[in-house]
Amino acid sequence: MDLDALQRIKKWHVAHQKDHPVEYHAWDAMLMLWVMGWVGWLPAFTFGAWWAVPMLATAMSAPTLYVAWRVKAHRAQRLRCDWLALR
């Protein structure tokens, strides 16, 4: 997922924050994990914390995994996802 897609989805969540507060906070959590994943690489390599690499890789792909999960739930008609057209 590129930065433009992240920004478009974030703008939608900000615009619809009052209507979809849980979705807004879930997306913020995904973005927080994404940033933590990118920021954590330097300390992991510096201190030789190789055990953290799988967690960092998962955190870096958190927004993509979240969107994939939402697409699957939307197609199965378990959740309605209005921002999918922005992807």
N, CA and C atoms as an extended XYZ file, in Angstrom:
261
Properties=species:S:1:pos:R:3:atomname:S:1:resname:S:1:resid:I:1 pbc="F F F"
N         0.855       -1.165        0.000 N   MET     1
C         0.000        0.000        0.000 CA  MET     1
C         0.904        1.230        0.000 C   MET     1
N         0.624        2.170       -0.876 N   ASP     2
C         1.463        3.357       -0.962 CA  ASP     2
C         0.938        4.468       -0.050 C   ASP     2
N         1.728        5.513        0.092 N   LEU     3
C         1.367        6.614        0.992 CA  LEU     3
C         0.120        7.354        0.536 C   LEU     3
N        -0.100        7.433       -0.762 N   ASP     4
C        -1.313        8.096       -1.263 CA  ASP     4
C        -2.573        7.366       -0.802 C   ASP     4
N        -2.547        6.045       -0.872 N   ALA     5
C        -3.696        5.259       -0.420 CA  ALA     5
C        -3.907        5.415        1.084 C   ALA     5
N        -2.823        5.393        1.847 N   LEU     6
C        -2.938        5.609        3.300 CA  LEU     6
C        -3.548        6.966        3.599 C   LEU     6
N        -3.120        7.987        2.863 N   GLN     7
C        -3.624        9.334        3.092 CA  GLN     7
C        -5.096        9.460        2.697 C   GLN     7
N        -5.487        8.880        1.571 N   ARG     8
C        -6.889        8.948        1.148 CA  ARG     8
C        -7.803        8.281        2.173 C   ARG     8
N        -7.386        7.119        2.657 N   ILE     9
C        -8.210        6.418        3.647 CA  ILE     9
C        -8.266        7.220        4.953 C   ILE     9
N        -7.140        7.785        5.372 N   LYS    10
C        -7.107        8.591        6.597 CA  LYS    10
C        -8.016        9.806        6.467 C   LYS    10
N        -7.984       10.476        5.311 N   LYS    11
C        -8.854       11.637        5.107 CA  LYS    11
C       -10.324       11.241        5.195 C   LYS    11
N       -10.673       10.078        4.651 N   TRP    12
C       -12.056        9.626        4.740 CA  TRP    12
C       -12.437        9.401        6.196 C   TRP    12
N       -11.537        8.757        6.961 N   HIS    13
C       -11.840        8.498        8.367 CA  HIS    13
C       -11.971        9.786        9.161 C   HIS    13
N       -11.140       10.766        8.886 N   VAL    14
C       -11.244       12.045        9.588 CA  VAL    14
C       -12.565       12.725        9.242 C   VAL    14
N       -12.949       12.691        7.972 N   ALA    15
C       -14.202       13.328        7.549 CA  ALA    15
C       -15.431       12.640        8.135 C   ALA    15
N       -15.346       11.350        8.407 N   HIS    16
C       -16.482       10.580        8.921 CA  HIS    16
C       -16.257       10.095       10.353 C   HIS    16
N       -15.436       10.793       11.096 N   GLN    17
C       -15.084       10.372       12.457 CA  GLN    17
C       -16.300       10.267       13.364 C   GLN    17
N       -17.215       11.208       13.266 N   LYS    18
C       -18.390       11.174       14.159 CA  LYS    18
C       -19.342       10.034       13.805 C   LYS    18
N       -19.391        9.664       12.531 N   ASP    19
C       -20.282        8.583       12.104 CA  ASP    19
C       -19.700        7.199       12.363 C   ASP    19
N       -18.370        7.084       12.310 N   HIS    20
C       -17.692        5.785       12.433 CA  HIS    20
C       -16.513        5.882       13.409 C   HIS    20
N       -16.767        6.107       14.704 N   PRO    21
C       -15.648        6.315       15.636 CA  PRO    21
C       -14.773        5.081       15.842 C   PRO    21
N       -15.345        3.893       15.838 N   VAL    22
C       -14.543        2.684       16.046 CA  VAL    22
C       -13.615        2.467       14.850 C   VAL    22
N       -14.155        2.666       13.648 N   GLU    23
C       -13.340        2.528       12.445 CA  GLU    23
C       -12.208        3.549       12.431 C   GLU    23
N       -12.502        4.753       12.882 N   TYR    24
C       -11.501        5.814       12.941 CA  TYR    24
C       -10.344        5.417       13.865 C   TYR    24
N       -10.672        4.908       15.038 N   HIS    25
C        -9.638        4.528       15.999 CA  HIS    25
C        -8.899        3.257       15.558 C   HIS    25
N        -9.592        2.343       14.899 N   ALA    26
C        -8.927        1.136       14.391 CA  ALA    26
C        -7.904        1.517       13.324 C   ALA    26
N        -8.252        2.463       12.444 N   TRP    27
C        -7.305        2.886       11.423 CA  TRP    27
C        -6.122        3.604       12.052 C   TRP    27
N        -6.369        4.418       13.074 N   ASP    28
C        -5.260        5.064       13.785 CA  ASP    28
C        -4.331        4.026       14.421 C   ASP    28
N        -4.895        2.953       14.948 N   ALA    29
C        -4.070        1.889       15.529 CA  ALA    29
C        -3.215        1.218       14.452 C   ALA    29
N        -3.795        1.019       13.273 N   MET    30
C        -3.023        0.419       12.176 CA  MET    30
C        -1.878        1.342       11.755 C   MET    30
N        -2.138        2.632       11.698 N   LEU    31
C        -1.088        3.588       11.334 CA  LEU    31
C        -0.014        3.662       12.419 C   LEU    31
N        -0.416        3.552       13.675 N   MET    32
C         0.551        3.553       14.765 CA  MET    32
C         1.461        2.324       14.664 C   MET    32
N         0.881        1.171       14.387 N   LEU    33
C         1.693       -0.042       14.216 CA  LEU    33
C         2.643        0.096       13.034 C   LEU    33
N         2.163        0.699       11.946 N   TRP    34
C         2.977        0.900       10.756 CA  TRP    34
C         4.201        1.770       11.065 C   TRP    34
N         3.968        2.867       11.775 N   VAL    35
C         5.077        3.755       12.150 CA  VAL    35
C         6.030        3.047       13.106 C   VAL    35
N         5.490        2.334       14.085 N   MET    36
C         6.349        1.602       15.028 CA  MET    36
C         7.199        0.570       14.304 C   MET    36
N         6.629       -0.079       13.294 N   GLY    37
C         7.385       -1.054       12.524 CA  GLY    37
C         8.554       -0.427       11.794 C   GLY    37
N         8.333        0.724       11.171 N   TRP    38
C         9.409        1.403       10.446 CA  TRP    38
C        10.455        1.975       11.380 C   TRP    38
N        10.026        2.551       12.484 N   VAL    39
C        10.965        3.162       13.418 CA  VAL    39
C        11.772        2.104       14.171 C   VAL    39
N        11.213        0.940       14.376 N   GLY    40
C        11.870       -0.096       15.156 CA  GLY    40
C        13.007       -0.812       14.461 C   GLY    40
N        13.144       -0.659       13.140 N   TRP    41
C        14.208       -1.365       12.422 CA  TRP    41
C        15.598       -0.955       12.876 C   TRP    41
N        15.842        0.329       13.010 N   LEU    42
C        17.181        0.799       13.383 CA  LEU    42
C        17.612        0.272       14.754 C   LEU    42
N        16.797        0.405       15.802 N   PRO    43
C        17.207       -0.175       17.088 CA  PRO    43
C        17.361       -1.704       17.034 C   PRO    43
N        16.517       -2.379       16.268 N   ALA    44
C        16.620       -3.840       16.181 CA  ALA    44
C        17.951       -4.248       15.571 C   ALA    44
N        18.369       -3.576       14.516 N   PHE    45
C        19.657       -3.903       13.901 CA  PHE    45
C        20.822       -3.442       14.759 C   PHE    45
N        20.683       -2.278       15.378 N   THR    46
C        21.767       -1.738       16.205 CA  THR    46
C        22.059       -2.639       17.398 C   THR    46
N        21.020       -3.114       18.058 N   PHE    47
C        21.197       -3.914       19.263 CA  PHE    47
C        21.133       -5.415       19.008 C   PHE    47
N        21.019       -5.792       17.749 N   GLY    48
C        20.998       -7.215       17.412 CA  GLY    48
C        19.770       -7.941       17.910 C   GLY    48
N        18.663       -7.269       17.972 N   ALA    49
C        17.413       -7.870       18.444 CA  ALA    49
C        16.700       -8.541       17.267 C   ALA    49
N        17.263       -9.630       16.786 N   TRP    50
C        16.715      -10.310       15.617 CA  TRP    50
C        15.356      -10.931       15.901 C   TRP    50
N        15.045      -11.151       17.159 N   TRP    51
C        13.736      -11.691       17.520 CA  TRP    51
C        12.616      -10.701       17.197 C   TRP    51
N        12.965       -9.413       17.083 N   ALA    52
C        11.951       -8.386       16.832 CA  ALA    52
C        11.620       -8.241       15.340 C   ALA    52
N        12.455       -8.778       14.470 N   VAL    53
C        12.269       -8.588       13.031 CA  VAL    53
C        10.910       -9.105       12.535 C   VAL    53
N        10.445      -10.297       12.925 N   PRO    54
C         9.111      -10.723       12.459 CA  PRO    54
C         7.987       -9.810       12.946 C   PRO    54
N         8.095       -9.333       14.177 N   MET    55
C         7.074       -8.419       14.689 CA  MET    55
C         7.094       -7.091       13.944 C   MET    55
N         8.294       -6.600       13.635 N   LEU    56
C         8.409       -5.348       12.901 CA  LEU    56
C         7.870       -5.483       11.486 C   LEU    56
N         8.145       -6.596       10.848 N   ALA    57
C         7.629       -6.821        9.495 CA  ALA    57
C         6.103       -6.893        9.500 C   ALA    57
N         5.541       -7.554       10.509 N   THR    58
C         4.090       -7.624       10.631 CA  THR    58
C         3.506       -6.242       10.901 C   THR    58
N         4.156       -5.469       11.770 N   ALA    59
C         3.680       -4.120       12.073 CA  ALA    59
C         3.744       -3.229       10.842 C   ALA    59
N         4.787       -3.384       10.040 N   MET    60
C         4.904       -2.571        8.830 CA  MET    60
C         3.805       -2.889        7.817 C   MET    60
N         3.309       -4.092        7.831 N   SER    61
C         2.258       -4.462        6.888 CA  SER    61
C         0.869       -4.411        7.518 C   SER    61
N         0.738       -3.867        8.719 N   ALA    62
C        -0.552       -3.807        9.415 CA  ALA    62
C        -1.645       -3.116        8.604 C   ALA    62
N        -1.409       -1.927        8.025 N   PRO    63
C        -2.489       -1.305        7.238 CA  PRO    63
C        -2.923       -2.154        6.044 C   PRO    63
N        -1.972       -2.776        5.366 N   THR    64
C        -2.307       -3.611        4.213 CA  THR    64
C        -3.116       -4.827        4.657 C   THR    64
N        -2.717       -5.442        5.771 N   LEU    65
C        -3.454       -6.594        6.285 CA  LEU    65
C        -4.862       -6.196        6.730 C   LEU    65
N        -4.988       -5.027        7.354 N   TYR    66
C        -6.285       -4.534        7.805 CA  TYR    66
C        -7.210       -4.289        6.615 C   TYR    66
N        -6.680       -3.652        5.578 N   VAL    67
C        -7.494       -3.383        4.388 CA  VAL    67
C        -7.899       -4.698        3.728 C   VAL    67
N        -6.991       -5.643        3.644 N   ALA    68
C        -7.327       -6.947        3.052 CA  ALA    68
C        -8.422       -7.641        3.852 C   ALA    68
N        -8.339       -7.563        5.171 N   TRP    69
C        -9.377       -8.158        6.022 CA  TRP    69
C       -10.715       -7.466        5.815 C   TRP    69
N       -10.684       -6.113        5.710 N   ARG    70
C       -11.923       -5.364        5.502 CA  ARG    70
C       -12.536       -5.673        4.139 C   ARG    70
N       -11.704       -5.817        3.113 N   VAL    71
C       -12.205       -6.166        1.776 CA  VAL    71
C       -12.897       -7.528        1.820 C   VAL    71
N       -12.258       -8.472        2.485 N   LYS    72
C       -12.841       -9.820        2.588 CA  LYS    72
C       -14.173       -9.781        3.338 C   LYS    72
N       -14.231       -9.047        4.439 N   ALA    73
C       -15.473       -8.951        5.213 CA  ALA    73
C       -16.550       -8.200        4.435 C   ALA    73
N       -16.148       -7.201        3.672 N   HIS    74
C       -17.103       -6.432        2.864 CA  HIS    74
C       -17.702       -7.311        1.769 C   HIS    74
N       -16.859       -8.080        1.101 N   ARG    75
C       -17.343       -8.960        0.034 CA  ARG    75
C       -18.230      -10.076        0.564 C   ARG    75
N       -17.971      -10.511        1.789 N   ALA    76
C       -18.813      -11.539        2.412 CA  ALA    76
C       -20.065      -10.928        3.039 C   ALA    76
N       -20.215       -9.614        2.923 N   GLN    77
C       -21.356       -8.855        3.448 CA  GLN    77
C       -21.493       -8.977        4.954 C   GLN    77
N       -20.361       -9.080        5.645 N   ARG    78
C       -20.359       -9.058        7.102 CA  ARG    78
C       -20.144       -7.649        7.623 C   ARG    78
N       -19.429       -6.819        6.859 N   LEU    79
C       -19.177       -5.420        7.199 CA  LEU    79
C       -19.400       -4.571        5.962 C   LEU    79
N       -19.864       -3.357        6.182 N   ARG    80
C       -19.947       -2.420        5.074 CA  ARG    80
C       -18.751       -1.496        5.172 C   ARG    80
N       -18.035       -1.333        4.103 N   CYS    81
C       -16.834       -0.528        4.113 CA  CYS    81
C       -16.932        0.525        3.016 C   CYS    81
N       -17.307        1.750        3.395 N   ASP    82
C       -17.540        2.820        2.437 CA  ASP    82
C       -16.265        3.371        1.831 C   ASP    82
N       -15.142        3.214        2.486 N   TRP    83
C       -13.894        3.796        1.991 CA  TRP    83
C       -13.117        2.883        1.063 C   TRP    83
N       -13.661        1.707        0.739 N   LEU    84
C       -12.950        0.789       -0.153 CA  LEU    84
C       -12.730        1.373       -1.541 C   LEU    84
N       -13.622        2.217       -2.006 N   ALA    85
C       -13.457        2.833       -3.327 CA  ALA    85
C       -12.257        3.749       -3.372 C   ALA    85
N       -11.762        4.184       -2.222 N   LEU    86
C       -10.626        5.094       -2.153 CA  LEU    86
C        -9.301        4.372       -2.321 C   LEU    86
N        -9.298        3.070       -2.141 N   ARG    87
C        -8.061        2.302       -2.188 CA  ARG    87
C        -7.325        2.471       -3.449 C   ARG    87
